[in-house]
Amino acid sequence: AMQTITPDELHRLQQTGEVVILDVRSSAEFAQGHARGALNLPLHLLCATAMPATAVGKPVYLICKSGGRSAMAVQRLQAEGVCQGVNVSGGTDAWIRAGLPVELGGGPG
């Protein structure tokens, strides 16, 4: 079964410490607005070797626009066995609807 988390739950987790959130949308979509703290790793580039070092051995929260691509990303990480992927339900759309903090542009790095 795929693990999921709501945007509200994920935002609460962010308050408790470092959380790895990967946005698997295109860089253009990411630049138009993403969950604060998310890193951009487009789905077509997602693989074990592309994972940030901070992600190893930790849950990684995958987010897209509405939850479809991030679900594929979770399945890919499960297949590769590198880290535990958790799908953010409803994606960035749900994050924005919930009134949670959003960043524009390319983000850090």
C-alpha positions as CSV (number, residue, x, y, z in Angstrom):
1,A,0.0,0.0,0.0
2,M,1.2,3.5,-0.8
3,Q,1.7,5.8,2.1
4,T,0.1,9.2,1.8
5,I,0.0,12.4,3.8
6,T,-2.2,15.5,3.6
7,P,-0.7,18.9,3.0
8,D,-1.7,20.0,6.5
9,E,0.0,17.0,8.1
10,L,3.1,17.6,6.0
11,H,3.2,21.3,6.9
12,R,3.0,20.4,10.6
13,L,5.8,17.9,10.2
14,Q,7.9,20.7,8.7
15,Q,7.6,22.6,11.9
16,T,9.3,19.8,13.8
17,G,12.5,19.5,11.8
18,E,14.0,19.0,8.4
19,V,11.7,17.3,5.9
20,V,12.6,16.3,2.4
21,I,9.8,17.3,-0.1
22,L,10.5,16.6,-3.8
23,D,8.2,18.3,-6.4
24,V,8.2,16.1,-9.4
25,R,6.6,18.6,-11.8
26,S,8.5,20.4,-14.6
27,S,10.8,23.2,-13.7
28,A,8.4,25.7,-15.4
29,E,5.4,24.4,-13.2
30,F,7.6,24.5,-10.1
31,A,8.6,28.1,-10.8
32,Q,5.0,29.2,-10.9
33,G,4.5,28.2,-7.3
34,H,5.4,25.3,-5.0
35,A,5.1,24.2,-1.4
36,R,7.6,26.2,0.6
37,G,10.8,24.1,1.2
38,A,10.2,21.7,-1.7
39,L,13.0,20.8,-4.1
40,N,12.4,20.3,-7.8
41,L,13.2,16.9,-9.3
42,P,11.1,16.4,-12.4
43,L,9.6,12.9,-12.7
44,H,11.6,12.0,-15.8
45,L,14.8,12.6,-13.9
46,L,13.8,10.9,-10.7
47,C,16.0,7.9,-9.8
48,A,18.1,6.6,-7.0
49,T,21.2,8.4,-8.1
50,A,19.3,11.7,-8.4
51,M,18.1,11.7,-4.8
52,P,19.5,14.4,-2.5
53,A,21.9,13.1,0.1
54,T,19.6,14.4,2.8
55,A,16.9,11.9,1.5
56,V,18.8,8.7,2.1
57,G,17.3,6.5,4.8
58,K,14.5,9.0,5.5
59,P,10.9,9.3,4.3
60,V,10.7,11.5,1.2
61,Y,7.5,13.4,0.5
62,L,6.6,13.5,-3.2
63,I,4.3,16.2,-4.5
64,C,3.1,17.2,-8.0
65,K,0.1,19.2,-9.2
66,S,-2.8,17.0,-8.0
67,G,-1.2,13.7,-6.9
68,G,-0.8,11.6,-10.1
69,R,2.8,12.0,-11.0
70,S,3.9,11.9,-7.3
71,A,2.1,8.5,-7.0
72,M,4.2,7.3,-9.9
73,A,7.3,8.7,-8.2
74,V,6.5,6.8,-5.0
75,Q,6.2,3.6,-7.0
76,R,9.5,4.2,-8.7
77,L,11.3,4.8,-5.4
78,Q,9.7,1.7,-3.9
79,A,10.9,-0.3,-6.9
80,E,14.5,1.1,-6.5
81,G,14.4,0.6,-2.7
82,V,16.4,3.8,-2.0
83,C,14.1,5.5,0.4
84,Q,10.6,5.5,1.5
85,G,8.3,7.6,-0.6
86,V,5.2,9.2,0.7
87,N,2.6,10.7,-1.6
88,V,1.2,14.2,-0.8
89,S,-2.5,13.8,-1.4
90,G,-4.0,16.4,-3.7
91,G,-0.7,17.8,-4.6
92,T,0.3,21.4,-4.8
93,D,-3.3,22.4,-5.7
94,A,-4.4,21.0,-2.4
95,W,-1.5,22.7,-0.6
96,I,-2.5,26.1,-2.1
97,R,-6.2,25.5,-1.3
98,A,-5.2,24.8,2.3
99,G,-3.6,28.2,2.5
100,L,-0.1,26.8,3.2
101,P,3.0,28.8,2.4
102,V,4.1,28.9,-1.3
103,E,7.3,30.0,-2.9
104,L,7.8,31.3,-6.5
105,G,10.8,30.9,-8.8
106,G,13.4,28.2,-8.9
107,G,13.9,27.9,-5.2
108,P,17.2,27.2,-3.5
109,G,19.9,25.5,-5.5
